[in-house]
């Protein structure tokens, strides 16, 4: 309940900040700019929970992708040009209406895309693994091989994310699972209404490219 309240507060604050920024830059002009109204600062955990609430993706799953992609760094850039926490390619970020160099927008856009992938594979028993594989290698590769493609990088990536997911689920729940038992469940990533994807969809091309 406390997390839900905090997420709602974060969402309200983000909206308020955007309104203030708009008024400062466009409506109030130089006078408002001289006031120097600072934008509210949010922790990464609050940003992740806000995106989780917005797109109905478990925060533990978002953290798992971030951990595997960038080790929670907003500044890392891959050799292929993927940017920030969730390693978004600039083209993909633009399609999702985001600036990948801004952590809040990076997490929001990455979670939006992750939500779309989860719903794309929601009827599969291997939903979670296929979603992770598609985030790494692209939906086209998952469709071509009818599951996790036989790429060494992608298979290692799926294993890493699954381990991170088990870890962060335990942290989110505040309960330590028995040693050796997986913390993830498919039911935890299928709740909520289907999102409206805003990037490329339903094709066989790789939606995003990234390095391990």
N, C-alpha and C positions, 0 to 999 in steps of 0.2 A: 504494500500500500504506500509506504514512504517513497519507494523508488518511482512509483506511478505519479505521485504528487510532484516529485522533483522533475520528472520528465516533462510533465505538463507546464511547470514553471519555466523550464529551459526553453520549451517551444514558444511560450508567451514572450519570454525575454528576447529570443532571437527575432520574433516578428516585430516587437517593439523597437529593437535596435535597427532593423531594416527601415522602419518608418522614420525613425529619428535621422538616419543617414540620408534618406530620401529628402526629408524636409530641409536638412542642413545644406545639401548640395544643390537642390533645385528650387525649393520654395522660399526658404528664409534668406538665402544668399549670404553675402559677406557678414552680415550681422550675426546670424546663427553660427557661422563658421568661427567667428571670434570668441564665441562662448566656449569652444573647445569641449563639447560634450563627449566624453569617452564612451566607446562601445563596451558593453559588459563582457567580462572575460569568463569563459567556461572551461572546466576541466575536460580532458579528453573522454573520461568516463561518462560525463554528462552528455557530451556530444554523441557518443555511441548509443547511449540509452534513448536519446531523442530520436535518432535515426531508427533504432530498434522499434520504438513505439509507432513511428510514422509508417514504416514499411512492413511491420509485423515479422521481423527477423530477430531471433534470439540474440541478445547482446553477446553472449558467449561465442556465437558463431561469427559475428562481426569481428570480435577480438581475435579469433583464431585466424581469420584471413589476414588481418592486419599484422599479426605476429609473424606469419609465414612470409608475407610480402615485403614488409619494411622494418620489422622489429620495432614498430611503433614510432618510426621516424618520419616527420613531415617533410624532410628536406632531401631524402635519398632519391636519386634518379638512376634508373636502370640503364644499361648500355643501349637498350632499344628506345629509350626516351620515356618510359613509364614514370609517373611522378607521384611522390608522396606516400602517405600511409597505406592506401589500398592499391597503389601502383596503377593509376589510371593513365592510359594513353591520352595525350591532349585532344586528339580527334574524338575519342569516345566521350571524354569529359564535356567537350563542346556540345555533342549530341544530347547529353544529359543536362545541359544548361549550367555547367559548373566550371569553376576555375580550380584545377587540381592542386594549385600551389596554396590554396586556402584550406586549412585542415577541415573546417566545418563542412565546406562544400565537397571536399574530397570524400569524406566519410559518407555524406548524404548521397552523393552520386554512386559511390561504390556499393552502398547498401541497397539502393534502388535497383541496380543491375543484379545484385546477388538475390534479391527478392524475386525478380523476374525469372532467374534461372531455377530457383526453388520451385516455383509454380510450373515452369516448363516441364520439370521432371517429377511433378507431384504424384503421378500415377505409377511410378516405378518403385520397385522394392529397393532399388539402389539409388534412390533419390539423392541422398546426402553425398555419396561418393561421386555421382555423376555431376552434381552441382559444382563440387570442388574441382573436379577435372575440367569442366567447361570453363570455370573462372580462369584456370591456368592455360588450357590449350585451345579453348574456344568451343562453342556448341557444335560447330561443324565436325570437329574431330570426334566428339562424343557420339554424334549421330552416325558417323561413318563406321565406327567400331562397335556401335550399339552398347556403349558403356565406356568405362575408363580406357583411353587409348593406350597402346603398348609403348608409350614413350617413357624412358627411364626417368626423365625429369618430372613428368606429370605424375607417375606412380609414386615417386618419393614425395612429391608435393602433397598428394592426397593423404599419404600416411602421416606426414607432419601436421597437416591441418586437423586431421581426426584426433591426434594426440593432444593438440592444443585445445580442441573443442572439449574433450573430456576434462582437461585441467580447468578451463575457465567456467565450465558448467558447475564444477565443484565450488569454485570461488563465488560464483553468483548465488548459489544455493546456501553457501556457508556450511555445507556438510561434506565431510570427507568420505569419498566412496571407498569401499574395500579395495585393497591392493589388487591390481590386475583386472578390475572390472571397468568396462567402458562407461563413460558418463553420458554419452549422447543417445538420443532417441529420435526416430523419424517423426514421431508425433509432435515433438517440440519445434519443428521447423515447417509445419504445414498449416498452422493456424492462421486465421485472418483471410480477408478477401483478396482476390487476385489483383495484383497491381497493374497499372497501365504502363507498359514499357515504352520508353521514349528514345531508345537507341536503335541500332539495327536489330532486327528480329526475324526469326524463322528462316534464316538463310544458312548456307553451308560455308560461309566465309568466317574466318576467325574474327571475333568481335574485338578482341584486344590482344596485344602482344606484350609479353613481359619476360624478363629474365628471372631465373630462380634466385 
